[in-house]
Amino acid sequence: MLVGHADRMPTRAHVPWRLRAAPFRGSVAVREGLLTQAQLTGSAWRRLFRDVYLSADAVLDHLAWCRAAALLLPTGAAIAGRSAAYMHFADVLPLGQSPVDVAVPRAVSLRSRPGLRVRRAKLPPTDIEQTAGTPVTSRLRTAFDLAREPNLVDAVIGVDALLNTGYPGLPALVRYAEERRGWSGSQQARRVLRLAVPGAESPMETRLRLILVLAGLPLPVTQFEVPAANARLDLAYPQAKLAIEYEGDHHRERRQFQRDVARLNRLRLLGWTVLRFTADDVLRHPERVTAQVRAALGPYLLGN
């Protein structure tokens, strides 16, 4: 039986294997004979920037955006800020978020555009390294740049996230910042580094800790181990046997909830008080968080 034209299955556009996973320059692909200019306008490709494309089947996460932005960078420029932190495996950005932060030498003419945020900065070669074939500000420089952000909480969240990757260490970062005292934002960076700690495992844990510290409460211990209860606490005041936990959405899962109950019971049998807070508490009712922790710490605060 003959099949009419309307009944034929559409043929899938041919995607050269070299172009399947990573962003590429359309003009280069055309020049090398991999595609025609007409093919670039088809549904097989996403246009991320002018002359920069990605296969429609490829994952469009922030790493893909960073690799796309890197194709636009002149010599001496680098992926920077939160985008660099993301490439250093720090938990600072939602999956797929753009724009990409980049730093370029002051004389460069590259400008911001949709999907790309350009900042001109002093950028010595020692502050740039290659990550996944992409120029990225070093971990020390990235942490220093995040520490100089004007929003104190966001700055501490960024530095905490980088410290949680294991490098840089806080002493090395403090030394780096001290050597750049004259740089713009360095005073803010020094304040941020006094508040940052290794061990915070999520931005919300950092927010919870900052609510307490900025309200004048003592600095809690991060990721405190209680071996007898087989437990590790998000935040703790060990002398007062007070545990403070951030409850993310994953705690609502049945098996996780069961583990949480068993863990809570073990801690209570050892004399611990456990306060649990949600995103609603942290983001909308910080004063309530502070009041409850202060009340639980009452005798301990009087004794200190």
PAMINU-205362 format. One record per residue (C-alpha): x, y, z. Coordinates in Angstrom, 1 decimal, decimal comma, padded with zeros to 4 digits. Layout:
REM PAMINU-205362
(pt (X Y Z))
...
END
This chain:
REM PAMINU-205362
(pt (000,0 000,0 000,0))
(pt (001,3 003,4 -000,9))
(pt (001,7 005,8 002,0))
(pt (000,7 009,4 001,4))
(pt (003,0 012,3 002,1))
(pt (000,9 013,3 005,1))
(pt (001,3 009,8 006,6))
(pt (005,0 009,7 006,5))
(pt (006,9 010,0 009,8))
(pt (009,1 013,2 009,9))
(pt (012,8 012,5 009,6))
(pt (015,0 013,5 012,4))
(pt (017,6 016,1 011,7))
(pt (021,1 014,7 011,5))
(pt (023,2 015,8 014,5))
(pt (027,0 015,4 014,0))
(pt (028,5 013,6 017,0))
(pt (030,9 016,4 017,6))
(pt (028,0 018,8 018,2))
(pt (025,8 016,6 020,4))
(pt (026,8 017,5 023,9))
(pt (028,6 020,8 024,1))
(pt (027,8 024,3 022,9))
(pt (029,5 025,4 019,6))
(pt (030,0 028,3 017,3))
(pt (027,6 028,1 014,5))
(pt (030,0 029,9 012,1))
(pt (032,8 027,3 012,9))
(pt (030,4 024,4 012,3))
(pt (029,4 025,8 008,9))
(pt (033,0 026,6 008,0))
(pt (034,0 023,0 008,8))
(pt (031,2 021,6 006,8))
(pt (029,4 020,0 009,7))
(pt (026,2 022,0 009,1))
(pt (024,7 024,4 006,7))
(pt (023,5 027,9 007,7))
(pt (019,9 026,7 006,9))
(pt (020,3 023,7 009,2))
(pt (021,2 026,0 012,1))
(pt (017,7 027,5 012,0))
(pt (016,0 024,2 012,5))
(pt (014,5 022,7 015,6))
(pt (017,5 020,5 016,2))
(pt (019,4 023,4 017,8))
(pt (019,0 025,9 020,6))
(pt (020,5 029,4 020,0))
(pt (022,0 030,4 023,4))
(pt (023,9 033,5 022,3))
(pt (024,7 035,1 018,9))
(pt (026,5 032,4 016,9))
(pt (026,5 030,0 019,9))
(pt (024,3 026,9 019,7))
(pt (023,5 023,8 021,6))
(pt (021,8 020,6 020,4))
(pt (018,1 020,5 021,5))
(pt (018,7 017,1 022,9))
(pt (021,6 018,2 025,2))
(pt (021,1 019,0 028,9))
(pt (020,8 022,8 029,3))
(pt (022,2 023,2 032,8))
(pt (024,3 026,0 034,2))
(pt (027,5 024,2 033,1))
(pt (026,2 024,2 029,5))
(pt (025,5 028,0 029,8))
(pt (029,0 028,5 031,2))
(pt (030,6 026,6 028,3))
(pt (028,5 028,6 025,9))
(pt (029,6 031,9 027,5))
(pt (033,2 030,8 027,4))
(pt (033,0 030,8 023,6))
(pt (032,5 034,5 023,7))
(pt (035,3 035,3 026,1))
(pt (038,4 037,2 024,9))
(pt (041,8 036,3 026,2))
(pt (042,3 037,2 029,8))
(pt (038,6 036,8 030,7))
(pt (037,0 034,0 032,8))
(pt (033,8 032,6 034,1))
(pt (033,4 034,3 037,6))
(pt (031,2 034,9 040,6))
(pt (028,5 032,3 041,3))
(pt (029,0 030,7 037,9))
(pt (032,6 030,0 038,8))
(pt (031,5 028,7 042,2))
(pt (029,0 026,4 040,4))
(pt (031,9 025,1 038,2))
(pt (033,9 024,4 041,4))
(pt (031,0 022,2 042,6))
(pt (029,6 024,6 045,2))
(pt (025,8 024,6 045,9))
(pt (025,0 028,1 044,9))
(pt (022,7 028,0 041,8))
(pt (019,5 026,1 040,8))
(pt (019,9 023,7 037,9))
(pt (019,9 025,5 034,6))
(pt (019,8 029,0 035,9))
(pt (021,3 031,8 033,8))
(pt (022,7 034,4 033,4))
(pt (026,4 033,4 033,5))
(pt (028,7 035,7 035,5))
(pt (032,0 036,5 033,7))
(pt (034,9 038,8 034,6))
(pt (036,8 040,6 031,8))
(pt (039,8 042,9 031,8))
(pt (038,8 046,6 032,0))
(pt (039,8 047,4 028,5))
(pt (037,7 044,7 026,9))
(pt (034,6 045,7 025,0))
(pt (032,4 042,7 025,8))
(pt (029,1 043,8 027,2))
(pt (026,3 042,2 029,2))
(pt (023,4 040,7 027,3))
(pt (020,5 038,3 028,0))
(pt (022,1 035,2 029,6))
(pt (025,4 036,9 030,2))
(pt (026,4 039,3 033,0))
(pt (029,8 041,0 032,5))
(pt (031,8 042,6 035,2))
(pt (035,1 044,4 034,5))
(pt (037,8 043,6 037,0))
(pt (041,5 043,3 037,7))
(pt (042,1 039,7 036,7))
(pt (045,8 038,6 036,9))
(pt (046,6 035,2 035,2))
(pt (047,3 033,6 038,6))
(pt (043,6 034,1 039,4))
(pt (042,4 032,0 036,3))
(pt (042,5 028,3 035,9))
(pt (041,0 025,8 033,4))
(pt (038,0 023,7 034,5))
(pt (036,5 021,3 032,1))
(pt (038,3 023,2 029,3))
(pt (036,8 026,5 030,4))
(pt (038,7 029,5 031,9))
(pt (037,3 030,0 035,4))
(pt (038,4 032,2 038,3))
(pt (040,4 030,2 040,9))
(pt (038,6 029,0 044,0))
(pt (040,4 031,6 046,1))
(pt (039,5 034,4 043,7))
(pt (035,9 033,1 043,4))
(pt (035,4 033,0 047,1))
(pt (036,9 036,5 047,5))
(pt (034,6 037,8 044,8))
(pt (031,6 036,2 046,5))
(pt (032,6 037,7 049,8))
(pt (032,6 041,1 048,3))
(pt (029,0 040,9 047,3))
(pt (026,9 043,7 048,9))
(pt (024,2 041,5 050,3))
(pt (025,8 040,1 053,5))
(pt (023,6 036,9 053,7))
(pt (024,1 036,0 050,0))
(pt (027,9 036,6 050,4))
(pt (028,2 034,3 053,4))
(pt (026,1 031,6 051,6))
(pt (028,4 031,7 048,6))
(pt (031,6 031,5 050,7))
(pt (030,2 028,7 052,9))
(pt (029,3 026,7 049,8))
(pt (032,8 027,0 048,5))
(pt (034,4 026,1 051,9))
(pt (032,1 023,1 052,0))
(pt (033,9 021,7 048,8))
(pt (037,1 021,3 050,9))
(pt (039,1 024,0 049,2))
(pt (040,0 026,8 049,8))
(pt (040,4 026,5 053,5))
(pt (039,3 029,5 055,6))
(pt (042,8 030,5 056,7))
(pt (044,1 030,6 053,1))
(pt (041,0 032,7 052,1))
(pt (041,6 035,1 055,0))
(pt (045,2 035,6 053,9))
(pt (044,2 036,1 050,3))
(pt (041,7 038,8 051,4))
(pt (044,2 040,5 053,6))
(pt (046,6 040,8 050,7))
(pt (043,9 042,7 048,8))
(pt (042,8 045,2 051,4))
(pt (042,7 048,0 048,9))
(pt (040,4 046,3 046,5))
(pt (036,7 047,4 046,1))
(pt (034,5 045,6 048,6))
(pt (037,4 044,3 050,7))
(pt (035,9 045,6 053,9))
(pt (032,7 043,7 053,3))
(pt (034,8 040,6 052,5))
(pt (036,5 040,8 055,9))
(pt (033,2 040,9 057,6))
(pt (031,8 038,0 055,6))
(pt (034,9 035,9 056,4))
(pt (034,3 036,4 060,1))
(pt (030,9 034,9 059,6))
(pt (031,7 032,1 057,2))
(pt (032,4 028,6 058,4))
(pt (033,3 025,3 056,8))
(pt (030,7 022,5 057,1))
(pt (027,5 024,3 056,2))
(pt (025,9 021,8 053,8))
(pt (023,2 023,9 052,2))
(pt (022,3 027,6 051,7))
(pt (019,4 027,2 054,0))
(pt (021,6 025,9 056,8))
(pt (023,8 029,0 056,4))
(pt (020,7 031,3 056,5))
(pt (019,5 029,6 059,7))
(pt (022,9 030,1 061,3))
(pt (023,1 033,7 060,3))
(pt (019,6 034,4 061,8))
(pt (021,0 033,4 065,2))
(pt (024,4 035,0 064,9))
(pt (023,2 038,4 063,5))
(pt (020,6 038,4 066,4))
(pt (023,4 038,4 068,9))
(pt (023,3 034,7 069,9))
(pt (026,5 032,7 070,2))
(pt (028,0 031,0 067,1))
(pt (026,6 027,4 067,0))
(pt (028,8 024,5 066,0))
(pt (028,2 023,3 062,5))
(pt (027,7 019,6 061,7))
(pt (028,2 018,5 065,3))
(pt (028,6 014,7 065,8))
(pt (026,8 012,9 068,6))
(pt (028,2 009,3 068,3))
(pt (026,0 007,8 071,0))
(pt (022,9 008,8 069,0))
(pt (024,5 008,0 065,7))
(pt (023,6 011,6 064,7))
(pt (025,2 014,6 063,1))
(pt (023,5 017,9 063,9))
(pt (023,1 020,8 061,4))
(pt (023,8 023,3 064,2))
(pt (024,4 022,7 067,9))
(pt (025,2 024,3 071,2))
(pt (026,9 021,3 072,8))
(pt (027,2 022,8 076,3))
(pt (023,5 023,4 076,4))
(pt (022,7 020,1 074,6))
(pt (020,6 022,1 072,1))
(pt (020,3 020,9 068,5))
(pt (019,0 023,1 065,7))
(pt (017,9 021,4 062,5))
(pt (016,8 022,6 059,2))
(pt (014,1 020,4 057,7))
(pt (014,1 020,4 053,9))
(pt (011,4 018,9 051,8))
(pt (013,3 015,5 051,6))
(pt (012,4 015,0 055,3))
(pt (008,8 014,6 054,3))
(pt (009,5 011,3 052,5))
(pt (008,2 008,3 054,5))
(pt (011,5 006,5 055,0))
(pt (013,4 009,7 055,8))
(pt (010,6 010,7 058,3))
(pt (011,0 007,3 060,0))
(pt (014,7 007,7 060,3))
(pt (014,3 011,2 061,6))
(pt (011,9 010,0 064,4))
(pt (014,3 007,3 065,5))
(pt (017,2 009,7 065,5))
(pt (015,1 012,3 067,4))
(pt (014,3 009,8 070,1))
(pt (017,9 008,8 070,5))
(pt (018,9 012,4 071,0))
(pt (016,1 013,0 073,5))
(pt (017,1 010,0 075,6))
(pt (020,6 011,5 075,8))
(pt (019,1 014,7 077,1))
(pt (019,2 016,8 074,0))
(pt (016,6 019,4 073,1))
(pt (016,0 019,5 069,4))
(pt (014,5 022,5 067,6))
(pt (013,4 021,9 064,0))
(pt (012,8 024,7 061,5))
(pt (011,4 024,8 058,0))
(pt (012,0 027,1 055,0))
(pt (008,9 029,1 056,1))
(pt (010,5 029,7 059,5))
(pt (013,8 030,7 058,0))
(pt (012,6 032,9 055,2))
(pt (009,4 034,5 056,7))
(pt (009,7 034,3 060,5))
(pt (013,3 034,7 061,5))
(pt (012,3 036,5 064,7))
(pt (010,4 033,4 065,8))
(pt (013,4 031,3 065,2))
(pt (015,6 033,6 067,3))
(pt (013,0 033,8 070,1))
(pt (012,7 030,0 070,4))
(pt (016,5 029,4 070,3))
(pt (017,0 032,2 072,8))
(pt (014,4 030,6 075,1))
(pt (016,0 027,2 074,9))
(pt (019,4 028,6 075,6))
(pt (018,1 030,7 078,6))
(pt (020,1 029,2 081,4))
(pt (023,2 028,7 079,3))
(pt (023,2 032,4 078,2))
(pt (022,9 033,5 081,8))
(pt (025,8 031,4 082,8))
(pt (028,0 032,9 080,1))
END
